[in-house]
């Protein structure tokens, strides 16, 4: 924090506390003078509605001063006055690191035991899968859902359909380094609405969703020229590039005519964030094995 802002916060905080003390002290002395609790204060509304002199009890007033005293003590012990760190030396970064060290000391032996297992055995171990499920809930459910079935644009991890491959190396790389999938805009290359419509029909025909009529088949040469690098000439996909298989009726963004047309006209950009620094090698392996187990469950 810059020196100016540190002093600004410190002076503002102290001034506000002093103002609170003054305000409460001033307010406690206000009210009708020389009157007892059973006396009327002299205020009258609607001709016959009068107010008695009933001040708040002293213990109510004391609570305000106790609260202020607690606030002052808190700001002395913990950071709260500009750049002052507090006599306790607490910081959220320090607390985080202490908690992480405690967690590592507790769970590292467990992670180490599972990390020594081969991948296939680890994927079938109930205890490892229980731990993997916990990791999945903490890091993956936002995109893939609590049941791992994904949503539009987020892969279903239970259907045994893999964009980047299902080997230990492929899944581990996906988790640690993340992935970027780019589907370019092909509207200009297809030459207008007629070409786009034919390509949509051809893509749908690859999975058997529609019959491959003459109009659809007219787009095959363009598919080979524009799409085969990522999807292969037969539409079976290319896991080296994360190119989806278009023949298996598993769709990342939907199989409707509008969804496929939007993909072709506007393109897509899928991002899987890297989790390597968050998880480390051992937890990554446990999570990868759990993901593998979900799609290979009998």
HULIN-V331225 format. One record per backbone hydrogen bond with DSSP energy under -1.0 kcal/mol. CO is the residue of the C=O (numbers start at 1). NH is the residue of the N-H. E is the energy in kcal/mol with one decimal. If there is no record, write none. Layout:
# HULIN-V331225
CO&NH&E, CO&NH&E
This chain:
# HULIN-V331225
2&6&-2.4, 3&7&-2.5, 4&8&-2.5, 5&9&-2.6, 6&10&-2.3, 7&11&-3.0, 8&12&-2.2, 9&13&-2.5, 10&14&-2.5, 11&15&-2.6, 12&16&-2.0, 13&17&-2.0, 14&18&-2.3, 15&19&-2.4, 16&20&-2.2, 17&21&-2.0, 18&22&-2.4, 19&23&-2.8, 20&24&-2.4, 21&25&-2.3, 22&26&-2.8, 23&27&-2.7, 24&28&-2.0, 36&39&-1.7, 39&53&-2.6, 43&51&-1.1, 45&49&-2.7, 49&45&-3.0, 51&41&-2.7, 52&54&-1.4, 57&61&-1.2, 58&62&-2.6, 59&63&-1.4, 61&65&-1.3, 62&66&-2.6, 63&67&-2.3, 64&68&-2.1, 65&69&-2.5, 66&70&-2.4, 67&71&-2.2, 68&72&-2.4, 69&73&-2.4, 70&74&-2.5, 71&75&-2.2, 72&76&-1.1, 73&77&-2.1, 74&78&-3.2, 76&87&-2.4, 77&88&-2.1, 81&84&-2.1, 86&89&-1.1, 91&95&-2.5, 92&96&-2.3, 93&97&-2.5, 94&98&-2.2, 95&99&-2.5, 96&100&-2.5, 97&101&-2.3, 98&102&-2.2, 99&103&-2.5, 100&104&-2.5, 101&105&-2.3, 102&106&-1.6, 103&107&-2.8, 104&108&-2.4, 107&111&-2.6, 108&112&-2.9, 109&113&-1.8, 110&114&-2.0, 111&115&-2.5, 112&116&-1.0, 114&117&-1.4, 118&122&-2.6, 119&123&-2.2, 125&129&-2.4, 126&130&-2.0, 127&131&-2.0, 128&132&-2.8, 129&133&-2.6, 130&134&-1.5, 131&135&-2.1, 132&136&-2.7, 133&137&-2.3, 134&138&-1.5, 135&139&-2.0, 136&140&-2.7, 136&141&-1.1, 140&144&-2.5, 141&145&-1.8, 144&150&-3.0, 145&148&-1.4, 148&157&-3.0, 151&154&-2.8, 154&151&-1.6, 167&171&-2.5, 168&172&-2.5, 169&173&-2.3, 170&174&-2.0, 171&175&-2.1, 172&176&-2.9, 173&177&-2.6, 174&178&-1.1, 175&275&-2.6, 176&276&-1.9, 179&272&-3.0, 181&270&-2.7, 183&268&-1.9, 186&190&-1.6, 187&192&-1.2, 192&196&-2.1, 193&197&-3.0, 194&198&-2.2, 195&199&-2.0, 196&200&-2.6, 197&201&-2.2, 198&202&-2.3, 199&203&-2.7, 200&204&-2.3, 201&205&-2.0, 202&206&-1.3, 204&209&-2.0, 205&208&-1.0, 211&213&-1.8, 213&217&-2.6, 214&218&-1.3, 216&219&-1.7, 217&220&-1.4, 219&223&-2.3, 220&224&-2.5, 221&225&-2.2, 222&226&-2.9, 223&227&-2.7, 227&231&-2.9, 228&232&-2.0, 231&237&-2.9, 232&235&-1.5, 235&246&-3.4, 238&241&-1.2, 238&243&-2.6, 243&238&-1.2, 252&153&-3.2, 256&260&-2.4, 257&261&-2.4, 258&262&-2.5, 259&263&-2.0, 260&264&-2.1, 261&265&-2.9, 262&266&-2.8, 263&267&-1.2, 264&186&-2.8, 268&183&-2.9, 270&181&-3.2, 272&179&-1.8, 275&279&-2.4, 276&280&-2.6, 280&284&-1.7, 281&285&-1.9, 282&286&-1.8, 283&287&-2.6, 284&288&-2.8, 285&289&-2.3, 286&290&-1.8, 287&291&-2.5, 288&292&-2.4, 289&293&-2.2, 290&294&-1.8, 291&295&-1.2
